[in-house]
């Protein structure tokens, strides 16, 4: 589990570092991350869907996702697709 958490953090930093602040994801960075890393778990990756996803995760409404805001997405996809409830 520790290795998996480390992987999540390093992927987050990889995408967060592409532009602007390297500790937060912009909408475009989120789009790149979801498209490349979660293609089967987040089915709809068109721009309007990413916008809606961004709004739903951006708790402090600063237009950026910090790690704890991003973490909710992992929880959501795990809940939806990870067979938690079998
Ligand atoms: Ca935010």
PDB file of the backbone (N, CA, C, O) and the ligand in Angstrom, with CONECT records:
HET     CA  A 101       1
ATOM      1  N   UNK A   1       0.833  -1.207   0.000  1.00  0.00           N
ATOM      2  CA  UNK A   1       0.000   0.000   0.000  1.00  0.00           C
ATOM      3  C   UNK A   1       0.869   1.259   0.000  1.00  0.00           C
ATOM      4  O   UNK A   1       0.537   2.251  -0.650  1.00  0.00           O
ATOM      5  N   UNK A   2       1.989   1.209   0.739  1.00  0.00           N
ATOM      6  CA  UNK A   2       2.875   2.385   0.759  1.00  0.00           C
ATOM      7  C   UNK A   2       3.424   2.680  -0.632  1.00  0.00           C
ATOM      8  O   UNK A   2       3.535   3.841  -1.025  1.00  0.00           O
ATOM      9  N   UNK A   3       3.766   1.630  -1.375  1.00  0.00           N
ATOM     10  CA  UNK A   3       4.281   1.828  -2.732  1.00  0.00           C
ATOM     11  C   UNK A   3       3.209   2.442  -3.635  1.00  0.00           C
ATOM     12  O   UNK A   3       3.507   3.291  -4.475  1.00  0.00           O
ATOM     13  N   UNK A   4       1.961   2.007  -3.454  1.00  0.00           N
ATOM     14  CA  UNK A   4       0.869   2.536  -4.274  1.00  0.00           C
ATOM     15  C   UNK A   4       0.638   4.014  -3.981  1.00  0.00           C
ATOM     16  O   UNK A   4       0.385   4.797  -4.896  1.00  0.00           O
ATOM     17  N   UNK A   5       0.723   4.395  -2.715  1.00  0.00           N
ATOM     18  CA  UNK A   5       0.561   5.810  -2.348  1.00  0.00           C
ATOM     19  C   UNK A   5       1.701   6.639  -2.936  1.00  0.00           C
ATOM     20  O   UNK A   5       1.482   7.737  -3.447  1.00  0.00           O
ATOM     21  N   UNK A   6       2.918   6.103  -2.858  1.00  0.00           N
ATOM     22  CA  UNK A   6       4.067   6.784  -3.442  1.00  0.00           C
ATOM     23  C   UNK A   6       3.904   6.993  -4.937  1.00  0.00           C
ATOM     24  O   UNK A   6       4.268   8.038  -5.477  1.00  0.00           O
ATOM     25  N   UNK A   7       3.352   5.987  -5.597  1.00  0.00           N
ATOM     26  CA  UNK A   7       3.099   6.076  -7.041  1.00  0.00           C
ATOM     27  C   UNK A   7       2.076   7.179  -7.350  1.00  0.00           C
ATOM     28  O   UNK A   7       2.252   7.954  -8.290  1.00  0.00           O
ATOM     29  N   UNK A   8       1.012   7.237  -6.554  1.00  0.00           N
ATOM     30  CA  UNK A   8      -0.007   8.275  -6.760  1.00  0.00           C
ATOM     31  C   UNK A   8       0.590   9.670  -6.591  1.00  0.00           C
ATOM     32  O   UNK A   8       0.327  10.571  -7.388  1.00  0.00           O
ATOM     33  N   UNK A   9       1.394   9.835  -5.545  1.00  0.00           N
ATOM     34  CA  UNK A   9       2.000  11.143  -5.291  1.00  0.00           C
ATOM     35  C   UNK A   9       2.956  11.511  -6.426  1.00  0.00           C
ATOM     36  O   UNK A   9       2.966  12.656  -6.877  1.00  0.00           O
ATOM     37  N   UNK A  10       3.761  10.548  -6.891  1.00  0.00           N
ATOM     38  CA  UNK A  10       4.720  10.909  -7.938  1.00  0.00           C
ATOM     39  C   UNK A  10       4.019  11.198  -9.259  1.00  0.00           C
ATOM     40  O   UNK A  10       4.458  12.074 -10.004  1.00  0.00           O
ATOM     41  N   UNK A  11       2.942  10.484  -9.566  1.00  0.00           N
ATOM     42  CA  UNK A  11       2.167  10.800 -10.779  1.00  0.00           C
ATOM     43  C   UNK A  11       1.526  12.182 -10.654  1.00  0.00           C
ATOM     44  O   UNK A  11       1.549  12.968 -11.601  1.00  0.00           O
ATOM     45  N   UNK A  12       0.958  12.474  -9.491  1.00  0.00           N
ATOM     46  CA  UNK A  12       0.359  13.797  -9.271  1.00  0.00           C
ATOM     47  C   UNK A  12       1.396  14.888  -9.529  1.00  0.00           C
ATOM     48  O   UNK A  12       1.121  15.858 -10.235  1.00  0.00           O
ATOM     49  N   UNK A  13       2.589  14.726  -8.954  1.00  0.00           N
ATOM     50  CA  UNK A  13       3.637  15.746  -9.109  1.00  0.00           C
ATOM     51  C   UNK A  13       4.104  15.859 -10.558  1.00  0.00           C
ATOM     52  O   UNK A  13       4.403  16.952 -11.040  1.00  0.00           O
ATOM     53  N   UNK A  14       4.164  14.715 -11.250  1.00  0.00           N
ATOM     54  CA  UNK A  14       4.565  14.721 -12.657  1.00  0.00           C
ATOM     55  C   UNK A  14       3.633  15.612 -13.481  1.00  0.00           C
ATOM     56  O   UNK A  14       4.086  16.439 -14.273  1.00  0.00           O
ATOM     57  N   UNK A  15       2.318  15.430 -13.280  1.00  0.00           N
ATOM     58  CA  UNK A  15       1.354  16.215 -14.070  1.00  0.00           C
ATOM     59  C   UNK A  15       1.216  17.634 -13.536  1.00  0.00           C
ATOM     60  O   UNK A  15       1.069  18.578 -14.312  1.00  0.00           O
ATOM     61  N   UNK A  16       1.264  17.789 -12.217  1.00  0.00           N
ATOM     62  CA  UNK A  16       1.143  19.131 -11.627  1.00  0.00           C
ATOM     63  C   UNK A  16       2.296  20.031 -12.050  1.00  0.00           C
ATOM     64  O   UNK A  16       2.155  21.253 -12.110  1.00  0.00           O
ATOM     65  N   UNK A  17       3.451  19.407 -12.346  1.00  0.00           N
ATOM     66  CA  UNK A  17       4.632  20.181 -12.699  1.00  0.00           C
ATOM     67  C   UNK A  17       4.692  20.631 -14.146  1.00  0.00           C
ATOM     68  O   UNK A  17       5.648  21.297 -14.541  1.00  0.00           O
ATOM     69  N   UNK A  18       3.687  20.280 -14.952  1.00  0.00           N
ATOM     70  CA  UNK A  18       3.746  20.598 -16.378  1.00  0.00           C
ATOM     71  C   UNK A  18       3.622  22.096 -16.653  1.00  0.00           C
ATOM     72  O   UNK A  18       4.249  22.604 -17.583  1.00  0.00           O
ATOM     73  N   UNK A  19       2.830  22.803 -15.865  1.00  0.00           N
ATOM     74  CA  UNK A  19       2.674  24.257 -16.060  1.00  0.00           C
ATOM     75  C   UNK A  19       2.266  24.886 -14.734  1.00  0.00           C
ATOM     76  O   UNK A  19       1.744  24.198 -13.857  1.00  0.00           O
ATOM     77  N   UNK A  20       2.498  26.173 -14.582  1.00  0.00           N
ATOM     78  CA  UNK A  20       2.080  26.903 -13.379  1.00  0.00           C
ATOM     79  C   UNK A  20       2.630  26.276 -12.114  1.00  0.00           C
ATOM     80  O   UNK A  20       3.763  25.796 -12.093  1.00  0.00           O
ATOM     81  N   UNK A  21       1.821  26.279 -11.053  1.00  0.00           N
ATOM     82  CA  UNK A  21       2.271  25.726  -9.772  1.00  0.00           C
ATOM     83  C   UNK A  21       2.531  24.229  -9.887  1.00  0.00           C
ATOM     84  O   UNK A  21       1.724  23.490 -10.450  1.00  0.00           O
ATOM     85  N   UNK A  22       3.672  23.788  -9.346  1.00  0.00           N
ATOM     86  CA  UNK A  22       4.009  22.365  -9.419  1.00  0.00           C
ATOM     87  C   UNK A  22       3.384  21.558  -8.291  1.00  0.00           C
ATOM     88  O   UNK A  22       3.604  20.350  -8.199  1.00  0.00           O
ATOM     89  N   UNK A  23       2.599  22.216  -7.423  1.00  0.00           N
ATOM     90  CA  UNK A  23       1.933  21.462  -6.358  1.00  0.00           C
ATOM     91  C   UNK A  23       0.427  21.373  -6.558  1.00  0.00           C
ATOM     92  O   UNK A  23      -0.279  20.816  -5.717  1.00  0.00           O
ATOM     93  N   UNK A  24      -0.070  21.916  -7.665  1.00  0.00           N
ATOM     94  CA  UNK A  24      -1.502  21.812  -7.958  1.00  0.00           C
ATOM     95  C   UNK A  24      -1.712  21.471  -9.429  1.00  0.00           C
ATOM     96  O   UNK A  24      -0.876  21.768 -10.283  1.00  0.00           O
ATOM     97  N   UNK A  25      -2.863  20.832  -9.702  1.00  0.00           N
ATOM     98  CA  UNK A  25      -3.254  20.512 -11.077  1.00  0.00           C
ATOM     99  C   UNK A  25      -4.182  21.583 -11.621  1.00  0.00           C
ATOM    100  O   UNK A  25      -5.172  21.940 -10.983  1.00  0.00           O
ATOM    101  N   UNK A  26      -3.859  22.094 -12.801  1.00  0.00           N
ATOM    102  CA  UNK A  26      -4.802  22.953 -13.514  1.00  0.00           C
ATOM    103  C   UNK A  26      -5.806  22.062 -14.256  1.00  0.00           C
ATOM    104  O   UNK A  26      -5.672  20.838 -14.264  1.00  0.00           O
ATOM    105  N   UNK A  27      -6.795  22.678 -14.868  1.00  0.00           N
ATOM    106  CA  UNK A  27      -7.776  21.925 -15.648  1.00  0.00           C
ATOM    107  C   UNK A  27      -7.075  21.124 -16.749  1.00  0.00           C
ATOM    108  O   UNK A  27      -7.377  19.948 -16.951  1.00  0.00           O
ATOM    109  N   UNK A  28      -6.141  21.761 -17.457  1.00  0.00           N
ATOM    110  CA  UNK A  28      -5.439  21.064 -18.542  1.00  0.00           C
ATOM    111  C   UNK A  28      -4.574  19.914 -18.023  1.00  0.00           C
ATOM    112  O   UNK A  28      -4.491  18.852 -18.640  1.00  0.00           O
ATOM    113  N   UNK A  29      -3.934  20.152 -16.878  1.00  0.00           N
ATOM    114  CA  UNK A  29      -3.113  19.085 -16.289  1.00  0.00           C
ATOM    115  C   UNK A  29      -3.988  17.914 -15.839  1.00  0.00           C
ATOM    116  O   UNK A  29      -3.624  16.752 -16.021  1.00  0.00           O
ATOM    117  N   UNK A  30      -5.148  18.232 -15.247  1.00  0.00           N
ATOM    118  CA  UNK A  30      -6.083  17.175 -14.859  1.00  0.00           C
ATOM    119  C   UNK A  30      -6.512  16.380 -16.087  1.00  0.00           C
ATOM    120  O   UNK A  30      -6.580  15.152 -16.050  1.00  0.00           O
ATOM    121  N   UNK A  31      -6.801  17.097 -17.182  1.00  0.00           N
ATOM    122  CA  UNK A  31      -7.223  16.446 -18.419  1.00  0.00           C
ATOM    123  C   UNK A  31      -6.141  15.470 -18.900  1.00  0.00           C
ATOM    124  O   UNK A  31      -6.440  14.332 -19.264  1.00  0.00           O
ATOM    125  N   UNK A  32      -4.884  15.926 -18.899  1.00  0.00           N
ATOM    126  CA  UNK A  32      -3.773  15.070 -19.344  1.00  0.00           C
ATOM    127  C   UNK A  32      -3.623  13.857 -18.431  1.00  0.00           C
ATOM    128  O   UNK A  32      -3.419  12.737 -18.899  1.00  0.00           O
ATOM    129  N   UNK A  33      -3.726  14.091 -17.126  1.00  0.00           N
ATOM    130  CA  UNK A  33      -3.563  12.991 -16.174  1.00  0.00           C
ATOM    131  C   UNK A  33      -4.653  11.940 -16.359  1.00  0.00           C
ATOM    132  O   UNK A  33      -4.371  10.745 -16.437  1.00  0.00           O
ATOM    133  N   UNK A  34      -5.893  12.398 -16.429  1.00  0.00           N
ATOM    134  CA  UNK A  34      -7.020  11.461 -16.547  1.00  0.00           C
ATOM    135  C   UNK A  34      -6.929  10.678 -17.861  1.00  0.00           C
ATOM    136  O   UNK A  34      -7.146   9.467 -17.885  1.00  0.00           O
ATOM    137  N   UNK A  35      -6.609  11.379 -18.947  1.00  0.00           N
ATOM    138  CA  UNK A  35      -6.541  10.738 -20.256  1.00  0.00           C
ATOM    139  C   UNK A  35      -5.441   9.676 -20.298  1.00  0.00           C
ATOM    140  O   UNK A  35      -5.627   8.594 -20.855  1.00  0.00           O
ATOM    141  N   UNK A  36      -4.292  10.006 -19.698  1.00  0.00           N
ATOM    142  CA  UNK A  36      -3.154   9.091 -19.779  1.00  0.00           C
ATOM    143  C   UNK A  36      -3.173   8.014 -18.703  1.00  0.00           C
ATOM    144  O   UNK A  36      -2.767   6.878 -18.948  1.00  0.00           O
ATOM    145  N   UNK A  37      -3.641   8.370 -17.519  1.00  0.00           N
ATOM    146  CA  UNK A  37      -3.472   7.471 -16.374  1.00  0.00           C
ATOM    147  C   UNK A  37      -4.746   6.766 -15.926  1.00  0.00           C
ATOM    148  O   UNK A  37      -4.680   5.711 -15.295  1.00  0.00           O
ATOM    149  N   UNK A  38      -5.902   7.336 -16.246  1.00  0.00           N
ATOM    150  CA  UNK A  38      -7.164   6.742 -15.788  1.00  0.00           C
ATOM    151  C   UNK A  38      -8.144   6.555 -16.950  1.00  0.00           C
ATOM    152  O   UNK A  38      -9.332   6.845 -16.804  1.00  0.00           O
ATOM    153  N   UNK A  39      -7.660   6.071 -18.108  1.00  0.00           N
ATOM    154  CA  UNK A  39      -8.512   6.059 -19.301  1.00  0.00           C
ATOM    155  C   UNK A  39      -9.711   5.121 -19.192  1.00  0.00           C
ATOM    156  O   UNK A  39     -10.730   5.336 -19.847  1.00  0.00           O
ATOM    157  N   UNK A  40      -9.592   4.099 -18.379  1.00  0.00           N
ATOM    158  CA  UNK A  40     -10.710   3.154 -18.267  1.00  0.00           C
ATOM    159  C   UNK A  40     -11.632   3.463 -17.101  1.00  0.00           C
ATOM    160  O   UNK A  40     -12.773   3.000 -17.062  1.00  0.00           O
ATOM    161  N   UNK A  41     -11.138   4.243 -16.154  1.00  0.00           N
ATOM    162  CA  UNK A  41     -11.934   4.526 -14.955  1.00  0.00           C
ATOM    163  C   UNK A  41     -12.725   5.824 -15.082  1.00  0.00           C
ATOM    164  O   UNK A  41     -13.768   5.987 -14.449  1.00  0.00           O
ATOM    165  N   UNK A  42     -12.223   6.743 -15.901  1.00  0.00           N
ATOM    166  CA  UNK A  42     -12.960   7.981 -16.162  1.00  0.00           C
ATOM    167  C   UNK A  42     -13.317   7.949 -17.648  1.00  0.00           C
ATOM    168  O   UNK A  42     -12.505   8.312 -18.499  1.00  0.00           O
ATOM    169  N   UNK A  43     -14.542   7.511 -17.949  1.00  0.00           N
ATOM    170  CA  UNK A  43     -14.886   7.215 -19.341  1.00  0.00           C
ATOM    171  C   UNK A  43     -14.982   8.468 -20.192  1.00  0.00           C
ATOM    172  O   UNK A  43     -14.549   8.482 -21.344  1.00  0.00           O
ATOM    173  N   UNK A  44     -15.553   9.523 -19.619  1.00  0.00           N
ATOM    174  CA  UNK A  44     -15.822  10.717 -20.407  1.00  0.00           C
ATOM    175  C   UNK A  44     -14.728  11.753 -20.151  1.00  0.00           C
ATOM    176  O   UNK A  44     -14.676  12.367 -19.086  1.00  0.00           O
ATOM    177  N   UNK A  45     -13.850  11.938 -21.150  1.00  0.00           N
ATOM    178  CA  UNK A  45     -12.745  12.865 -20.955  1.00  0.00           C
ATOM    179  C   UNK A  45     -12.830  14.048 -21.907  1.00  0.00           C
ATOM    180  O   UNK A  45     -11.813  14.680 -22.196  1.00  0.00           O
ATOM    181  N   UNK A  46     -14.060  14.366 -22.411  1.00  0.00           N
ATOM    182  CA  UNK A  46     -14.133  15.586 -23.219  1.00  0.00           C
ATOM    183  C   UNK A  46     -14.057  16.807 -22.299  1.00  0.00           C
ATOM    184  O   UNK A  46     -14.209  16.701 -21.082  1.00  0.00           O
ATOM    185  N   UNK A  47     -13.819  17.961 -22.913  1.00  0.00           N
ATOM    186  CA  UNK A  47     -13.479  19.147 -22.125  1.00  0.00           C
ATOM    187  C   UNK A  47     -14.587  19.520 -21.140  1.00  0.00           C
ATOM    188  O   UNK A  47     -14.302  19.928 -20.014  1.00  0.00           O
ATOM    189  N   UNK A  48     -15.845  19.383 -21.553  1.00  0.00           N
ATOM    190  CA  UNK A  48     -16.925  19.775 -20.637  1.00  0.00           C
ATOM    191  C   UNK A  48     -17.019  18.813 -19.461  1.00  0.00           C
ATOM    192  O   UNK A  48     -17.337  19.226 -18.346  1.00  0.00           O
ATOM    193  N   UNK A  49     -16.744  17.537 -19.702  1.00  0.00           N
ATOM    194  CA  UNK A  49     -16.758  16.566 -18.599  1.00  0.00           C
ATOM    195  C   UNK A  49     -15.610  16.834 -17.627  1.00  0.00           C
ATOM    196  O   UNK A  49     -15.776  16.717 -16.413  1.00  0.00           O
ATOM    197  N   UNK A  50     -14.446  17.195 -18.168  1.00  0.00           N
ATOM    198  CA  UNK A  50     -13.311  17.511 -17.300  1.00  0.00           C
ATOM    199  C   UNK A  50     -13.599  18.781 -16.496  1.00  0.00           C
ATOM    200  O   UNK A  50     -13.241  18.873 -15.322  1.00  0.00           O
ATOM    201  N   UNK A  51     -14.247  19.754 -17.134  1.00  0.00           N
ATOM    202  CA  UNK A  51     -14.653  20.971 -16.413  1.00  0.00           C
ATOM    203  C   UNK A  51     -15.553  20.635 -15.229  1.00  0.00           C
ATOM    204  O   UNK A  51     -15.367  21.150 -14.126  1.00  0.00           O
ATOM    205  N   UNK A  52     -16.537  19.761 -15.475  1.00  0.00           N
ATOM    206  CA  UNK A  52     -17.475  19.387 -14.415  1.00  0.00           C
ATOM    207  C   UNK A  52     -16.752  18.620 -13.305  1.00  0.00           C
ATOM    208  O   UNK A  52     -17.013  18.824 -12.120  1.00  0.00           O
ATOM    209  N   UNK A  53     -15.842  17.739 -13.712  1.00  0.00           N
ATOM    210  CA  UNK A  53     -15.067  16.977 -12.738  1.00  0.00           C
ATOM    211  C   UNK A  53     -14.220  17.919 -11.879  1.00  0.00           C
ATOM    212  O   UNK A  53     -14.145  17.782 -10.658  1.00  0.00           O
ATOM    213  N   UNK A  54     -13.592  18.870 -12.553  1.00  0.00           N
ATOM    214  CA  UNK A  54     -12.758  19.860 -11.854  1.00  0.00           C
ATOM    215  C   UNK A  54     -13.582  20.615 -10.810  1.00  0.00           C
ATOM    216  O   UNK A  54     -13.162  20.757  -9.662  1.00  0.00           O
ATOM    217  N   UNK A  55     -14.753  21.093 -11.216  1.00  0.00           N
ATOM    218  CA  UNK A  55     -15.616  21.840 -10.287  1.00  0.00           C
ATOM    219  C   UNK A  55     -16.017  20.982  -9.095  1.00  0.00           C
ATOM    220  O   UNK A  55     -16.065  21.460  -7.962  1.00  0.00           O
ATOM    221  N   UNK A  56     -16.307  19.699  -9.362  1.00  0.00           N
ATOM    222  CA  UNK A  56     -16.772  18.841  -8.272  1.00  0.00           C
ATOM    223  C   UNK A  56     -15.651  18.544  -7.273  1.00  0.00           C
ATOM    224  O   UNK A  56     -15.917  18.278  -6.101  1.00  0.00           O
ATOM    225  N   UNK A  57     -14.404  18.588  -7.735  1.00  0.00           N
ATOM    226  CA  UNK A  57     -13.279  18.250  -6.849  1.00  0.00           C
ATOM    227  C   UNK A  57     -12.656  19.474  -6.185  1.00  0.00           C
ATOM    228  O   UNK A  57     -12.025  19.360  -5.134  1.00  0.00           O
ATOM    229  N   UNK A  58     -12.833  20.647  -6.800  1.00  0.00           N
ATOM    230  CA  UNK A  58     -12.133  21.863  -6.362  1.00  0.00           C
ATOM    231  C   UNK A  58     -12.856  22.499  -5.173  1.00  0.00           C
ATOM    232  O   UNK A  58     -13.641  23.435  -5.328  1.00  0.00           O
ATOM    233  N   UNK A  59     -12.573  21.970  -3.994  1.00  0.00           N
ATOM    234  CA  UNK A  59     -13.324  22.386  -2.802  1.00  0.00           C
ATOM    235  C   UNK A  59     -13.143  23.850  -2.442  1.00  0.00           C
ATOM    236  O   UNK A  59     -14.088  24.492  -1.983  1.00  0.00           O
ATOM    237  N   UNK A  60     -11.945  24.392  -2.642  1.00  0.00           N
ATOM    238  CA  UNK A  60     -11.734  25.798  -2.266  1.00  0.00           C
ATOM    239  C   UNK A  60     -11.917  26.748  -3.454  1.00  0.00           C
ATOM    240  O   UNK A  60     -11.635  27.942  -3.356  1.00  0.00           O
ATOM    241  N   UNK A  61     -12.395  26.199  -4.579  1.00  0.00           N
ATOM    242  CA  UNK A  61     -12.744  27.016  -5.753  1.00  0.00           C
ATOM    243  C   UNK A  61     -11.635  27.950  -6.219  1.00  0.00           C
ATOM    244  O   UNK A  61     -11.893  29.099  -6.577  1.00  0.00           O
ATOM    245  N   UNK A  62     -10.388  27.448  -6.212  1.00  0.00           N
ATOM    246  CA  UNK A  62      -9.315  28.293  -6.735  1.00  0.00           C
ATOM    247  C   UNK A  62      -8.919  27.913  -8.160  1.00  0.00           C
ATOM    248  O   UNK A  62      -7.942  28.434  -8.700  1.00  0.00           O
ATOM    249  N   UNK A  63      -9.685  27.000  -8.767  1.00  0.00           N
ATOM    250  CA  UNK A  63      -9.400  26.620 -10.144  1.00  0.00           C
ATOM    251  C   UNK A  63      -8.233  25.655 -10.292  1.00  0.00           C
ATOM    252  O   UNK A  63      -7.806  25.358 -11.407  1.00  0.00           O
ATOM    253  N   UNK A  64      -7.716  25.164  -9.162  1.00  0.00           N
ATOM    254  CA  UNK A  64      -6.583  24.238  -9.152  1.00  0.00           C
ATOM    255  C   UNK A  64      -6.920  23.103  -8.192  1.00  0.00           C
ATOM    256  O   UNK A  64      -7.678  23.285  -7.239  1.00  0.00           O
ATOM    257  N   UNK A  65      -6.355  21.942  -8.452  1.00  0.00           N
ATOM    258  CA  UNK A  65      -6.535  20.828  -7.520  1.00  0.00           C
ATOM    259  C   UNK A  65      -5.247  20.574  -6.755  1.00  0.00           C
ATOM    260  O   UNK A  65      -4.215  20.256  -7.347  1.00  0.00           O
ATOM    261  N   UNK A  66      -5.312  20.715  -5.424  1.00  0.00           N
ATOM    262  CA  UNK A  66      -4.178  20.289  -4.616  1.00  0.00           C
ATOM    263  C   UNK A  66      -4.282  18.778  -4.414  1.00  0.00           C
ATOM    264  O   UNK A  66      -5.248  18.157  -4.857  1.00  0.00           O
ATOM    265  N   UNK A  67      -3.290  18.186  -3.748  1.00  0.00           N
ATOM    266  CA  UNK A  67      -3.299  16.725  -3.666  1.00  0.00           C
ATOM    267  C   UNK A  67      -4.525  16.206  -2.927  1.00  0.00           C
ATOM    268  O   UNK A  67      -5.095  15.181  -3.302  1.00  0.00           O
ATOM    269  N   UNK A  68      -4.923  16.905  -1.890  1.00  0.00           N
ATOM    270  CA  UNK A  68      -6.060  16.369  -1.126  1.00  0.00           C
ATOM    271  C   UNK A  68      -7.370  16.483  -1.914  1.00  0.00           C
ATOM    272  O   UNK A  68      -8.260  15.647  -1.760  1.00  0.00           O
ATOM    273  N   UNK A  69      -7.487  17.509  -2.752  1.00  0.00           N
ATOM    274  CA  UNK A  69      -8.663  17.596  -3.644  1.00  0.00           C
ATOM    275  C   UNK A  69      -8.611  16.493  -4.704  1.00  0.00           C
ATOM    276  O   UNK A  69      -9.621  15.853  -4.999  1.00  0.00           O
ATOM    277  N   UNK A  70      -7.422  16.282  -5.271  1.00  0.00           N
ATOM    278  CA  UNK A  70      -7.234  15.226  -6.269  1.00  0.00           C
ATOM    279  C   UNK A  70      -7.521  13.844  -5.681  1.00  0.00           C
ATOM    280  O   UNK A  70      -8.060  12.969  -6.359  1.00  0.00           O
ATOM    281  N   UNK A  71      -7.161  13.664  -4.434  1.00  0.00           N
ATOM    282  CA  UNK A  71      -7.333  12.374  -3.763  1.00  0.00           C
ATOM    283  C   UNK A  71      -8.796  11.911  -3.790  1.00  0.00           C
ATOM    284  O   UNK A  71      -9.079  10.715  -3.851  1.00  0.00           O
ATOM    285  N   UNK A  72      -9.707  12.868  -3.744  1.00  0.00           N
ATOM    286  CA  UNK A  72     -11.130  12.510  -3.804  1.00  0.00           C
ATOM    287  C   UNK A  72     -11.486  11.780  -5.087  1.00  0.00           C
ATOM    288  O   UNK A  72     -12.354  10.907  -5.094  1.00  0.00           O
ATOM    289  N   UNK A  73     -10.806  12.145  -6.182  1.00  0.00           N
ATOM    290  CA  UNK A  73     -11.064  11.474  -7.458  1.00  0.00           C
ATOM    291  C   UNK A  73     -10.681  10.000  -7.363  1.00  0.00           C
ATOM    292  O   UNK A  73     -11.393   9.132  -7.869  1.00  0.00           O
ATOM    293  N   UNK A  74      -9.546   9.724  -6.710  1.00  0.00           N
ATOM    294  CA  UNK A  74      -9.126   8.339  -6.531  1.00  0.00           C
ATOM    295  C   UNK A  74     -10.181   7.582  -5.716  1.00  0.00           C
ATOM    296  O   UNK A  74     -10.522   6.442  -6.030  1.00  0.00           O
ATOM    297  N   UNK A  75     -10.688   8.232  -4.670  1.00  0.00           N
ATOM    298  CA  UNK A  75     -11.741   7.615  -3.871  1.00  0.00           C
ATOM    299  C   UNK A  75     -12.992   7.333  -4.691  1.00  0.00           C
ATOM    300  O   UNK A  75     -13.612   6.277  -4.563  1.00  0.00           O
ATOM    301  N   UNK A  76     -13.351   8.304  -5.540  1.00  0.00           N
ATOM    302  CA  UNK A  76     -14.561   8.143  -6.360  1.00  0.00           C
ATOM    303  C   UNK A  76     -14.411   6.999  -7.354  1.00  0.00           C
ATOM    304  O   UNK A  76     -15.312   6.170  -7.484  1.00  0.00           O
ATOM    305  N   UNK A  77     -13.277   6.947  -8.059  1.00  0.00           N
ATOM    306  CA  UNK A  77     -13.131   5.887  -9.063  1.00  0.00           C
ATOM    307  C   UNK A  77     -12.985   4.520  -8.393  1.00  0.00           C
ATOM    308  O   UNK A  77     -13.440   3.509  -8.928  1.00  0.00           O
ATOM    309  N   UNK A  78     -12.350   4.495  -7.223  1.00  0.00           N
ATOM    310  CA  UNK A  78     -12.234   3.222  -6.499  1.00  0.00           C
ATOM    311  C   UNK A  78     -13.616   2.751  -6.056  1.00  0.00           C
ATOM    312  O   UNK A  78     -13.930   1.563  -6.123  1.00  0.00           O
ATOM    313  N   UNK A  79     -14.436   3.699  -5.601  1.00  0.00           N
ATOM    314  CA  UNK A  79     -15.775   3.358  -5.145  1.00  0.00           C
ATOM    315  C   UNK A  79     -16.622   2.843  -6.304  1.00  0.00           C
ATOM    316  O   UNK A  79     -17.400   1.900  -6.160  1.00  0.00           O
ATOM    317  N   UNK A  80     -16.450   3.490  -7.462  1.00  0.00           N
ATOM    318  CA  UNK A  80     -17.293   3.173  -8.614  1.00  0.00           C
ATOM    319  C   UNK A  80     -16.834   1.899  -9.323  1.00  0.00           C
ATOM    320  O   UNK A  80     -17.657   1.090  -9.751  1.00  0.00           O
ATOM    321  N   UNK A  81     -15.510   1.726  -9.445  1.00  0.00           N
ATOM    322  CA  UNK A  81     -14.990   0.652 -10.298  1.00  0.00           C
ATOM    323  C   UNK A  81     -14.171  -0.390  -9.567  1.00  0.00           C
ATOM    324  O   UNK A  81     -13.796  -1.409 -10.148  1.00  0.00           O
ATOM    325  N   UNK A  82     -13.893  -0.147  -8.308  1.00  0.00           N
ATOM    326  CA  UNK A  82     -12.949  -1.023  -7.618  1.00  0.00           C
ATOM    327  C   UNK A  82     -13.591  -2.203  -6.935  1.00  0.00           C
ATOM    328  O   UNK A  82     -12.927  -2.927  -6.193  1.00  0.00           O
ATOM    329  N   UNK A  83     -14.865  -2.411  -7.170  1.00  0.00           N
ATOM    330  CA  UNK A  83     -15.574  -3.571  -6.601  1.00  0.00           C
ATOM    331  C   UNK A  83     -15.498  -3.585  -5.073  1.00  0.00           C
ATOM    332  O   UNK A  83     -15.347  -4.630  -4.438  1.00  0.00           O
ATOM    333  N   UNK A  84     -15.610  -2.367  -4.508  1.00  0.00           N
ATOM    334  CA  UNK A  84     -15.581  -2.266  -3.053  1.00  0.00           C
ATOM    335  C   UNK A  84     -16.785  -2.945  -2.427  1.00  0.00           C
ATOM    336  O   UNK A  84     -16.717  -3.432  -1.298  1.00  0.00           O
ATOM    337  N   UNK A  85     -17.902  -2.975  -3.173  1.00  0.00           N
ATOM    338  CA  UNK A  85     -19.158  -3.359  -2.543  1.00  0.00           C
ATOM    339  C   UNK A  85     -19.599  -4.767  -2.893  1.00  0.00           C
ATOM    340  O   UNK A  85     -20.771  -5.108  -2.739  1.00  0.00           O
ATOM    341  N   UNK A  86     -18.662  -5.592  -3.366  1.00  0.00           N
ATOM    342  CA  UNK A  86     -19.048  -6.969  -3.666  1.00  0.00           C
ATOM    343  C   UNK A  86     -19.018  -7.828  -2.420  1.00  0.00           C
ATOM    344  O   UNK A  86     -19.316  -9.020  -2.484  1.00  0.00           O
TER     345      UNK A  86
HETATM  346 CA    CA A 101      -8.459  23.867  -5.251  1.00  0.00          CA
END
